[in-house]
Amino acid sequence: MVSTLGGYLGFLGLLVAERLVELVLSKRNAARAFARGGVETGQGHYRVMVVFHTLFLAACGAEVVWLARPFPGALGLGALGVALVAQALRYWAIASLGEHWNTRIIVVPGLPPVTRGPYRFLRHPNYVAVVLELAAVPLIHGAWVTALVFSLGNALLLRVRIRAEEAALGSAYAQTFADKPRFIPEVPRG
C-alpha cells in the first residue's frame, strides 16, 4: 500500500512533469507568435516567476519531508479536490487560448482578445487556477507554511504580472473585458 507521503510526492512529481510539458507547449506557441510579429514584454518578472514556481514545488515536498507533516485527513482530501479543480480550470483556459496560450507575455498585434471558455466569465481564469493551486497543493499533506508563504508571494508577483499583461494587451482587451471581473465570476441575478 502506498503511504500518503509517497502518494503526495508522486502527485508533486506529476505536477513537475506537467509543468515541463507546459513549457514545451509554451515554447512552441511563442515561436508561432514571434513568426506572426508577436512582441514580448515582462521579461524581467518572468525569470522571477519561473524561479518562484520551481521553488514552490520543491518547498511543498521539503516541508512535508523535513518537518514530518502528517496527512491532515479531510482537510487534505478537500485540498486535493481544490487542486484538481484548479488543474481543470488551468486546462480549460489553455484549451480556450489555443496557440495564443503562453507562459510569457507575447502579444501578436491586431489579434482580437479571446472571449471563449472561462474568458466569458473572467479576465484571468489561469491566474485563478494558480492562486487555488498555490494554496491547495501544499495543504494536501499539511504544508501550511508553504501554502502561506507562496500564496503571499504569488499575490505580489501577480500584481506585477497582471499589470504588465493588461498593458501589453492594450485597449482592445480593456474594452472587451471592461465588464468582466478579474478573478471571481459574478453570479447572475434574477
C-alpha positions in Angstrom: 0.0 0.0 0.0 1.3 3.5 -0.9 1.7 5.8 2.1 0.2 9.2 2.0 3.7 10.7 1.8 4.6 8.5 -1.2 1.3 9.4 -2.9 1.8 13.1 -2.2 5.4 13.1 -3.5 4.1 11.2 -6.6 1.5 13.8 -7.1 4.2 16.5 -6.9 6.2 14.6 -9.5 3.2 14.6 -11.8 2.9 18.4 -11.3 6.6 18.7 -12.2 6.1 16.6 -15.4 3.0 18.7 -16.2 5.0 21.9 -15.9 7.7 20.6 -18.2 5.1 19.7 -20.8 3.6 23.2 -20.5 7.0 24.7 -21.1 7.4 22.7 -24.3 3.9 23.9 -25.4 4.7 27.5 -24.4 7.9 27.4 -26.4 6.1 26.1 -29.5 3.4 28.8 -29.1 6.0 31.5 -28.5 7.8 30.6 -31.8 4.4 30.8 -33.6 3.6 34.1 -32.0 7.0 35.6 -32.9 6.7 34.3 -36.5 3.4 36.3 -36.7 5.0 39.5 -35.4 4.5 38.9 -31.7 6.0 41.4 -29.2 7.2 40.2 -25.8 7.0 42.3 -22.6 7.6 41.5 -18.9 10.8 39.5 -19.4 12.2 40.8 -16.1 9.5 39.4 -13.9 9.2 36.2 -16.0 12.5 35.0 -14.7 11.4 35.6 -11.1 8.1 33.8 -11.9 10.0 30.7 -13.2 12.2 30.5 -10.1 9.2 31.2 -7.8 7.1 28.3 -9.2 10.1 26.0 -9.2 10.8 26.8 -5.6 7.1 26.3 -4.8 7.1 22.7 -5.9 10.4 22.0 -4.1 9.0 23.6 -0.9 5.9 21.5 -1.0 7.9 18.3 -0.8 10.6 19.7 1.5 8.2 21.0 4.2 6.3 17.7 4.3 9.5 15.6 4.5 11.8 17.8 6.7 9.1 18.8 9.1 7.3 15.4 9.0 4.0 16.9 8.3 1.2 14.4 8.7 -1.6 13.9 6.2 -4.4 16.1 7.6 -7.3 13.7 6.7 -10.4 15.5 5.5 -8.6 18.8 5.0 -6.0 17.1 2.8 -8.7 15.4 0.7 -10.5 18.8 0.4 -7.3 20.4 -0.7 -6.8 17.7 -3.2 -10.2 18.4 -4.6 -9.4 22.1 -4.9 -6.1 21.3 -6.6 -7.8 19.1 -9.1 -10.4 21.8 -9.8 -7.5 24.2 -10.3 -5.9 21.9 -12.8 -9.2 21.6 -14.7 -9.6 25.4 -14.8 -6.0 25.8 -16.0 -6.5 23.4 -18.9 -9.9 24.9 -19.8 -8.0 28.3 -20.0 -5.1 26.8 -22.0 -7.5 25.0 -24.4 -9.6 28.2 -24.8 -6.5 30.2 -25.7 -5.1 27.5 -28.0 -2.0 28.6 -29.8 -2.2 32.0 -28.1 -1.5 30.5 -24.6 2.0 31.1 -23.3 3.8 31.4 -20.0 5.3 34.6 -21.3 3.6 37.8 -22.3 3.8 37.7 -26.1 1.1 39.7 -28.0 0.5 39.5 -31.7 -0.6 43.0 -32.8 -4.1 43.1 -34.3 -5.4 39.8 -32.9 -8.8 40.2 -31.0 -8.9 39.1 -27.4 -10.0 35.5 -26.7 -13.5 35.5 -25.2 -14.4 31.8 -25.2 -14.2 29.3 -22.4 -13.7 30.6 -19.0 -12.8 34.0 -20.5 -16.6 34.5 -20.9 -16.7 34.9 -17.1 -13.3 36.2 -16.0 -10.3 38.2 -17.3 -7.7 35.9 -15.7 -9.0 32.3 -15.2 -5.5 30.9 -15.5 -4.3 33.1 -12.6 -7.4 31.9 -10.5 -6.1 28.4 -11.1 -2.6 29.3 -10.0 -4.0 31.0 -6.8 -6.0 27.9 -6.0 -3.1 25.6 -6.7 -0.6 27.5 -4.6 -3.0 27.4 -1.6 -4.3 23.9 -2.1 -1.3 21.7 -3.2 0.8 22.2 0.0 -2.3 21.7 2.2 -2.9 18.2 0.7 -0.2 17.0 3.1 -0.2 19.7 5.7 2.5 22.0 4.4 0.7 25.1 5.7 3.9 27.3 5.8 4.5 26.7 2.1 0.8 27.5 1.4 1.0 30.7 3.3 4.4 32.0 2.1 3.9 31.1 -1.6 0.3 32.4 -1.6 1.5 35.8 -0.3 4.5 35.8 -2.7 2.2 34.9 -5.6 -0.1 37.9 -4.7 2.9 40.2 -5.1 4.0 38.5 -8.3 0.5 38.6 -9.8 0.2 42.3 -9.0 3.2 42.9 -11.3 2.3 40.3 -13.9 -1.3 41.3 -14.4 -0.4 45.0 -14.8 2.2 44.1 -17.4 -0.1 41.7 -19.2 -3.1 44.0 -19.3 -0.9 46.9 -20.5 0.6 44.7 -23.3 -2.9 43.5 -24.4 -3.9 47.2 -24.9 -7.2 49.0 -25.5 -9.0 46.2 -27.4 -8.5 43.9 -24.4 -9.5 46.7 -22.0 -12.7 47.4 -23.9 -13.6 43.7 -24.4 -13.1 42.9 -20.7 -14.3 46.1 -19.1 -17.4 44.4 -17.6 -15.6 41.2 -16.6 -14.2 40.7 -13.1 -10.5 39.7 -12.8 -10.8 36.7 -10.5 -14.3 36.0 -9.1 -17.1 35.4 -11.5 -20.3 37.3 -10.9 -23.4 35.3 -10.1 -26.2 36.2 -12.5 -29.1 37.9 -10.7 -32.8 37.4 -11.2 
